[in-house]
């Protein structure tokens, strides 16, 4: 069997590592060393739940390394994720900004059910059934890499990965040697105060090669750049991020490794980050600040044990996510005054959010990757509990009900016991996912490899909603139970052919699934259907990875087609309440290209281009709005996405490096309602961005001067109808600054 292993290792080294959009923008000038023109780093990924070279994966996998994140000055998803092929980042507000892969989405924002993109931290699932409590945007400092898996990943990663998955791989403690790093950034954004960020990492081997811990701390203050005319606050949307990671690794023997990893990250925004169309540049107008606060806690314990015939992995994890936000509903206050005979004079608001707790366990066995036959078997169980709330209120509401002719004295204390909240909806959800999964590969010879896998799963979700306030007075609160249970099998099949060390071809068919979502009684005056069940999605793709000119030029291409049926829909009533339903068919087809060229030492070009059409495949009736015709674009997607990064490291003292990058995203829509003829569309995209960075190295310290969004483009990343106008999430205005990065 050894010739097969040797052949694969040779390919991994010769091919290098870069299969995706974000191949190295610039290599760090550590110790001012020069790189060989054709020297390409080897990236190891875990897309198949085992370590392997990214060039050997028969699927669309991208990896952004920690060095690349540092070179880009990346803080979060907005700085790098859209540079990967097939990906659109719909930025709006922390915790509700979504990654859409291959156009598989029915909204640019939250949907009523599970997301179509899965999120993981070192293989720990960070999603839950139903409405998403926080889309995790892990700070990029001291990440080992971020893996982006395009196409459905249901077989190995489970629910919520219908369009693809984002797997954050954080560095863990290393008992081999002491390590440390620190970074500080000062920046200035147009129409904002000076921003500041500070980060640090320390890795301490308590006992050489036996026990170590690693601690990471992060703080960012990103001053707001949108002025709120209603509150009188300039730069209202200030955001602070604070948190860190902690890991402990114990290696009692060369066959046994125990790893503990914790992440804590809090993100608080003083006001929403959307501007109001028509008010003026970088302006919004609300009667009260629309804050958003999010918290993410993740704790995991992992055992890796070499059993000789196989490697055993056990992963036990706990996650807790919390999000609270407020929206201004003052513009519709008059409707309540008229309908309920109230005299509400203070700002009307809606508070919303919730908390989720999840516990997961995964056990798997895999044989060593050194023979003709490879296999992996596993099982997992994920259990989650989630509480959601939605409440309408205004200061003085209790007194207003006491003075109402429809309710009268004493009613206020019952309807609004806190004096403010006068209508409320809460729900408690319990969901679980149980699965057995496996994958097997056989090498017919050193050129041909066949892989087949599948996942047998069962999902259960139970929700109990409670409605109380003026809508139930003088009766008791309305309690509504609902549930959904589904089971199925999720297959995967791939075939790869490697005729020589410079070329690889593969064909892949895979499926994805997600939880169904029961609807509960909300605060809408309009009736809604019972709920949704899982969609049906099948992905087909052909891909190639090629290496030219002695490995100095890499070119990868993927052709894909996605068939999507019985789509889970996020629809909205005329009074702005969302609900889940199934209906219609859609497809997504396209071509993803990525290339890297390093003709000589010091120079590097990385380019990616994606063309895709994500569209409805039949007419879709949208309740209360009308019919979206066949051929309408799916929300949150773009037909064209083009990215280029050029970097050059000069000879001489301080190893100066300059990097210029460009992004283009074509136009799209933010919701399915926008596809209905006669409805004013909520549009997004259609912008170019340019960034420039210049770095000099002084021994262990790098100093980088940077400018992002140099042309100060108001790129719209998502549009949402709000009660106070059309809200537009935008790319951060032109920002300049300096970063100092020190490494031990």
Secondary structure as the mmCIF struct_conf table of DSSP 4:
data_model
#
loop_
_struct_conf.conf_type_id
_struct_conf.id
_struct_conf.beg_label_comp_id
_struct_conf.beg_label_asym_id
_struct_conf.beg_label_seq_id
_struct_conf.end_label_comp_id
_struct_conf.end_label_asym_id
_struct_conf.end_label_seq_id
HELX_RH_AL_P HELX_RH_AL_P1 UNK A 2 UNK A 15
BEND BEND1 UNK A 17 UNK A 17
BEND BEND2 UNK A 20 UNK A 20
TURN_TY1_P TURN_TY1_P1 UNK A 21 UNK A 22
BEND BEND3 UNK A 25 UNK A 25
HELX_RH_3T_P HELX_RH_3T_P1 UNK A 30 UNK A 32
HELX_LH_PP_P HELX_LH_PP_P1 UNK A 33 UNK A 36
TURN_TY1_P TURN_TY1_P2 UNK A 37 UNK A 38
HELX_LH_PP_P HELX_LH_PP_P2 UNK A 41 UNK A 43
STRN STRN1 UNK A 44 UNK A 45
TURN_TY1_P TURN_TY1_P3 UNK A 47 UNK A 48
BEND BEND4 UNK A 49 UNK A 50
STRN STRN2 UNK A 52 UNK A 53
HELX_RH_3T_P HELX_RH_3T_P2 UNK A 54 UNK A 56
BEND BEND5 UNK A 58 UNK A 59
STRN STRN3 UNK A 60 UNK A 65
HELX_RH_AL_P HELX_RH_AL_P2 UNK A 66 UNK A 72
TURN_TY1_P TURN_TY1_P4 UNK A 73 UNK A 73
BEND BEND6 UNK A 76 UNK A 76
HELX_RH_3T_P HELX_RH_3T_P3 UNK A 77 UNK A 79
TURN_TY1_P TURN_TY1_P5 UNK A 80 UNK A 80
HELX_RH_3T_P HELX_RH_3T_P4 UNK A 81 UNK A 83
BEND BEND7 UNK A 84 UNK A 84
TURN_TY1_P TURN_TY1_P6 UNK A 85 UNK A 86
STRN STRN4 UNK A 87 UNK A 90
BEND BEND8 UNK A 92 UNK A 93
TURN_TY1_P TURN_TY1_P7 UNK A 94 UNK A 95
BEND BEND9 UNK A 96 UNK A 96
STRN STRN5 UNK A 98 UNK A 101
TURN_TY1_P TURN_TY1_P8 UNK A 102 UNK A 103
BEND BEND10 UNK A 106 UNK A 106
STRN STRN6 UNK A 107 UNK A 107
BEND BEND11 UNK A 108 UNK A 109
BEND BEND12 UNK A 112 UNK A 113
BEND BEND13 UNK A 116 UNK A 116
STRN STRN7 UNK A 117 UNK A 121
TURN_TY1_P TURN_TY1_P9 UNK A 122 UNK A 123
STRN STRN8 UNK A 124 UNK A 125
BEND BEND14 UNK A 129 UNK A 131
BEND BEND15 UNK A 133 UNK A 133
TURN_TY1_P TURN_TY1_P10 UNK A 141 UNK A 142
STRN STRN9 UNK A 143 UNK A 150
BEND BEND16 UNK A 151 UNK A 151
HELX_RH_AL_P HELX_RH_AL_P3 UNK A 154 UNK A 157
TURN_TY1_P TURN_TY1_P11 UNK A 159 UNK A 160
BEND BEND17 UNK A 162 UNK A 163
STRN STRN10 UNK A 164 UNK A 170
TURN_TY1_P TURN_TY1_P12 UNK A 175 UNK A 176
BEND BEND18 UNK A 177 UNK A 177
STRN STRN11 UNK A 179 UNK A 189
TURN_TY1_P TURN_TY1_P13 UNK A 190 UNK A 191
BEND BEND19 UNK A 192 UNK A 192
STRN STRN12 UNK A 194 UNK A 207
TURN_TY1_P TURN_TY1_P14 UNK A 208 UNK A 210
STRN STRN13 UNK A 211 UNK A 222
STRN STRN14 UNK A 227 UNK A 228
TURN_TY1_P TURN_TY1_P15 UNK A 229 UNK A 232
STRN STRN15 UNK A 233 UNK A 233
TURN_TY1_P TURN_TY1_P16 UNK A 234 UNK A 235
STRN STRN16 UNK A 239 UNK A 253
TURN_TY1_P TURN_TY1_P17 UNK A 254 UNK A 255
STRN STRN17 UNK A 256 UNK A 269
BEND BEND20 UNK A 270 UNK A 271
STRN STRN18 UNK A 274 UNK A 276
TURN_TY1_P TURN_TY1_P18 UNK A 277 UNK A 279
TURN_TY1_P TURN_TY1_P19 UNK A 281 UNK A 282
STRN STRN19 UNK A 283 UNK A 284
BEND BEND21 UNK A 287 UNK A 288
STRN STRN20 UNK A 292 UNK A 306
BEND BEND22 UNK A 308 UNK A 310
STRN STRN21 UNK A 311 UNK A 328
HELX_RH_3T_P HELX_RH_3T_P5 UNK A 330 UNK A 332
HELX_RH_AL_P HELX_RH_AL_P4 UNK A 333 UNK A 340
TURN_TY1_P TURN_TY1_P20 UNK A 341 UNK A 341
BEND BEND23 UNK A 346 UNK A 346
HELX_LH_PP_P HELX_LH_PP_P3 UNK A 347 UNK A 348
STRN STRN22 UNK A 349 UNK A 366
BEND BEND24 UNK A 369 UNK A 372
STRN STRN23 UNK A 373 UNK A 393
TURN_TY1_P TURN_TY1_P21 UNK A 395 UNK A 396
HELX_RH_AL_P HELX_RH_AL_P5 UNK A 397 UNK A 402
TURN_TY1_P TURN_TY1_P22 UNK A 403 UNK A 403
TURN_TY1_P TURN_TY1_P23 UNK A 405 UNK A 407
TURN_TY1_P TURN_TY1_P24 UNK A 409 UNK A 410
HELX_RH_AL_P HELX_RH_AL_P6 UNK A 411 UNK A 415
TURN_TY1_P TURN_TY1_P25 UNK A 417 UNK A 418
BEND BEND25 UNK A 419 UNK A 420
STRN STRN24 UNK A 421 UNK A 443
BEND BEND26 UNK A 444 UNK A 447
STRN STRN25 UNK A 448 UNK A 469
TURN_TY1_P TURN_TY1_P26 UNK A 470 UNK A 474
BEND BEND27 UNK A 475 UNK A 475
HELX_LH_PP_P HELX_LH_PP_P4 UNK A 476 UNK A 477
STRN STRN26 UNK A 478 UNK A 500
TURN_TY1_P TURN_TY1_P27 UNK A 501 UNK A 502
STRN STRN27 UNK A 503 UNK A 512
STRN STRN28 UNK A 517 UNK A 518
BEND BEND28 UNK A 523 UNK A 523
BEND BEND29 UNK A 525 UNK A 526
BEND BEND30 UNK A 530 UNK A 530
STRN STRN29 UNK A 531 UNK A 532
STRN STRN30 UNK A 536 UNK A 548
HELX_RH_3T_P HELX_RH_3T_P6 UNK A 549 UNK A 551
TURN_TY1_P TURN_TY1_P28 UNK A 552 UNK A 552
STRN STRN31 UNK A 553 UNK A 565
BEND BEND31 UNK A 566 UNK A 566
STRN STRN32 UNK A 568 UNK A 572
TURN_TY1_P TURN_TY1_P29 UNK A 574 UNK A 575
BEND BEND32 UNK A 576 UNK A 576
STRN STRN33 UNK A 578 UNK A 582
STRN STRN34 UNK A 585 UNK A 597
BEND BEND33 UNK A 600 UNK A 600
TURN_TY1_P TURN_TY1_P30 UNK A 601 UNK A 602
STRN STRN35 UNK A 603 UNK A 616
BEND BEND34 UNK A 617 UNK A 618
STRN STRN36 UNK A 620 UNK A 622
TURN_TY1_P TURN_TY1_P31 UNK A 623 UNK A 625
STRN STRN37 UNK A 626 UNK A 628
HELX_LH_PP_P HELX_LH_PP_P5 UNK A 629 UNK A 629
TURN_TY1_P TURN_TY1_P32 UNK A 630 UNK A 631
HELX_LH_PP_P HELX_LH_PP_P6 UNK A 632 UNK A 632
STRN STRN38 UNK A 633 UNK A 633
HELX_LH_PP_P HELX_LH_PP_P7 UNK A 634 UNK A 634
TURN_TY1_P TURN_TY1_P33 UNK A 635 UNK A 636
BEND BEND35 UNK A 639 UNK A 639
STRN STRN39 UNK A 640 UNK A 649
BEND BEND36 UNK A 651 UNK A 652
HELX_RH_3T_P HELX_RH_3T_P7 UNK A 653 UNK A 655
STRN STRN40 UNK A 657 UNK A 669
BEND BEND37 UNK A 670 UNK A 670
STRN STRN41 UNK A 671 UNK A 671
HELX_RH_3T_P HELX_RH_3T_P8 UNK A 672 UNK A 675
STRN STRN42 UNK A 676 UNK A 676
TURN_TY1_P TURN_TY1_P34 UNK A 677 UNK A 678
BEND BEND38 UNK A 679 UNK A 679
HELX_LH_PP_P HELX_LH_PP_P8 UNK A 680 UNK A 681
STRN STRN43 UNK A 683 UNK A 698
TURN_TY1_P TURN_TY1_P35 UNK A 699 UNK A 700
STRN STRN44 UNK A 701 UNK A 708
BEND BEND39 UNK A 709 UNK A 709
TURN_TY1_P TURN_TY1_P36 UNK A 710 UNK A 711
STRN STRN45 UNK A 716 UNK A 722
TURN_TY1_P TURN_TY1_P37 UNK A 723 UNK A 724
STRN STRN46 UNK A 725 UNK A 730
HELX_LH_PP_P HELX_LH_PP_P9 UNK A 731 UNK A 734
STRN STRN47 UNK A 735 UNK A 743
#
